[in-house]
Amino acid sequence: MATTSFTAPKLSSPTLQSLYRNFHVSVPLPKSLSSFSRRFSPSFPRFHQQYHRLQRRRLFSVRAESENGSEPPRHYDFDLFTIGAGSGGVRASRFAANFGASVAVCELPFSTISSETTGGVGGTCVLRGCVPKKLMVYASKYSHEFDESHGFGWKYETEPKHDWSTLIANKNAELQRLTGIYKNILNNAGVALIEGRGKIVDPHTVDVDGKLYTARHILISVGGRPFIPEIPGSEYAIDSDAALDLPSKPEKVAIVGGGYIALEFAGIFNGLTSEVHVFIRQKKVLRGFDEEVRDFVGEQMALRGIEFHTEETPQAIVKAADGSLSLKTNRGTVDGFSHVMFATGRRPNTKNLGLESVGVKMNKNGAIEVDEYSRTSVPSIWAVGDVTDRINLTPVALMEGGALAKTLFQNEPTKPDYRAVPSAVFSQPPIGQVGLTEEQAIKEYGDIDVYTANFRPLKATLSGLPDRAFMKLIVCAKTNKVLGLHMCGEDSAEIVQVEASLKLVITYSMRFSIKFCSWFSDVYGSLQGFAVAVKAGLTKADFDATVGVHPTSAEEFVTMRTPTRKIRQSPESEGKTDVEAKSAAGV
Ligand SMILES: Cc1cc2nc3c(=O)[nH]c(=O)nc-3n(C[C@H](O)[C@H](O)[C@H](O)COP(=O)(O)OP(=O)(O)OC[C@H]3O[C@@H](n4cnc5c(N)ncnc54)[C@H](O)[C@@H]3O)c2cc1C
């Protein structure tokens, strides 16, 4: 077994080119094989055996060279063996197979709760993250909507009641459907799916529950799992996996953590009428987000009845004789919780994966270190998604998986592009953001103009609820480029995202564009989504020149005319007045 430690190779294009010259493996899948795959899907075991045989035959016939060109030829079972069928692994495997590679992916057996031995095709996003969470958000939003409806004339004899078990049963049925769809996606692409726990044995061999598979490239896409810090009584705490699958509604819940997962669950339980307390170590929620957005969302959530305990660090959980839980912090004790949930971060699933023995380097948190092409310190082993702890979001894992497939099997070295990745927090109200925060923009550019709007949305005028919306544009004073765009308020996630799709639509298909736009216009009235605008480097003048969609909250982004403040901190601005600085910047 190779135990040599490699230094992370910097994979320049020429290096890759020579790699491909030596090992080009992109032989298109023979037609017979595709039809075979169709014929035998989805009866997996039979398909698997036959597919395996065919693949071996094909691979043995195409392998001719060795890694350094001097050793005898080496034959592999697969071109790519992927460990973990979550967002990144499925995307990389499917794309690689479409590019003609022979691919296998192994995944743990299905469960709604993840562990060393359970997981499921689809991964965190589909089974324990984005999807179930969003379904719970939908469920929880009704209570606010019922409250809003009174001002619009709705009267009910009795208050609507929520049936928890219906929600959980329907949610779980949907997860089963989705995991099935993901299996079909792999099957239809001709990817062999192997159920079991993968472990790396050497740079080209993976052990799945005692069976060995060899591959020219190994991809690690095992994601991460929630992490509960060890404090006395931590065995009574639940994590986000369990919180998505509770047998009954929590009556009173403590949520520890101020990140996006904590806020989303606070909104979910609050909307489903639990009493919710959020405990955060810092003064504000959502570290890393724009400061004004952090303040705004905290205030709005508090108005909906969520109690924030700031600068409180949990020290112990105590279980009383009646089963209720008390949370002790550095500031005191709060009693009477039915549940204490920790949303204090996630850890990469890199334990017992054979990485140390094979020489794959990890950082101190156990995340795999990769270069810009997702290559680890072992040249034949690659890693994408949360296990690399770059930006832990599904679309990023998808991008990394897709880029890797192109790099390896399409002779097109592709680096994932992390510029202006938009993100959302499905808190209530939700947040959408893209680009830099005000603090980052000042650091990077020095001179910026900040436009903000804090207003009562039209709906709140009749609902009578204290809901507000906050929007913010950060503009480079020198170039007039929009550097950051942030929103907290109803539909903000959709508003920020739609523009991302819009760019593709405009670029690729005018006809689709019209259909797409009118659909979104109907559903959300939010055609001023702006992620692409920011990524494409559009200027404030472009925003100003765009006609708004009326009446929407989103139109505010194209009607902000006067900066709320101008910040001048670049060395050239020193000593100049605001007006001078402005004219020097040509604004
Ligand atoms: C509560 C929650 C909400 C979230 N909401 C959002 C959101 O709204 N938007 C967003 O973009 N992102 C969201 N995320 C993050 C998103 O889910 C992840 O970024 C994404 O799933 C990462 O994909 P991945 O492929 O890296 O890993 P995963 O999807 O975690 O997939 C890894 C897979 O590997 C399997 N595995 C692990 N070890 C082994 C092994 N040894 N052998 C075989 N298989 C193994 C696991 O079972 C799992 O299926 C959320 C996450 C959580 C927890």
The ligand as an ORCA input file, in Angstrom:
! r2SCAN-3c Opt
* xyz 0 1
  C     -30.175     21.490      7.295
  C     -29.417     21.851      6.042
  C     -29.974     22.741      5.157
  C     -29.293     23.078      4.004
  N     -29.868     23.959      3.151
  C     -29.237     24.313      2.018
  C     -29.838     25.208      1.103
  O     -30.932     25.707      1.328
  N     -29.182     25.511     -0.017
  C     -27.954     24.970     -0.304
  O     -27.403     25.263     -1.357
  N     -27.354     24.117      0.550
  C     -27.974     23.776      1.698
  N     -27.382     22.886      2.556
  C     -26.028     22.391      2.243
  C     -26.088     21.252      1.208
  O     -26.973     20.269      1.652
  C     -24.691     20.683      1.015
  O     -23.817     21.731      0.692
  C     -24.646     19.650     -0.102
  O     -25.546     18.606      0.140
  C     -23.226     19.086     -0.232
  O     -23.187     18.075     -1.186
  P     -22.034     16.983     -1.145
  O     -22.175     16.192     -2.391
  O     -20.748     17.604     -0.857
  O     -22.334     16.079      0.123
  P     -23.646     15.311      0.586
  O     -24.845     15.785     -0.117
  O     -23.618     15.342      2.054
  O     -23.398     13.832      0.073
  C     -22.427     12.998      0.625
  C     -22.906     11.571      0.523
  O     -21.825     10.689      0.824
  C     -22.339      9.587      1.551
  N     -21.235      8.985      2.267
  C     -20.557      9.479      3.331
  N     -19.551      8.638      3.661
  C     -19.606      7.606      2.799
  C     -18.836      6.431      2.610
  N     -17.765      6.165      3.368
  N     -19.177      5.566      1.623
  C     -20.247      5.818      0.841
  N     -21.009      6.934      0.941
  C     -20.682      7.808      1.913
  C     -23.390     10.219      2.450
  O     -24.323      9.242      2.892
  C     -24.013     11.243      1.515
  O     -25.120     10.717      0.830
  C     -28.032     22.502      3.718
  C     -27.470     21.587      4.614
  C     -28.157     21.270      5.765
  C     -27.547     20.284      6.715
*
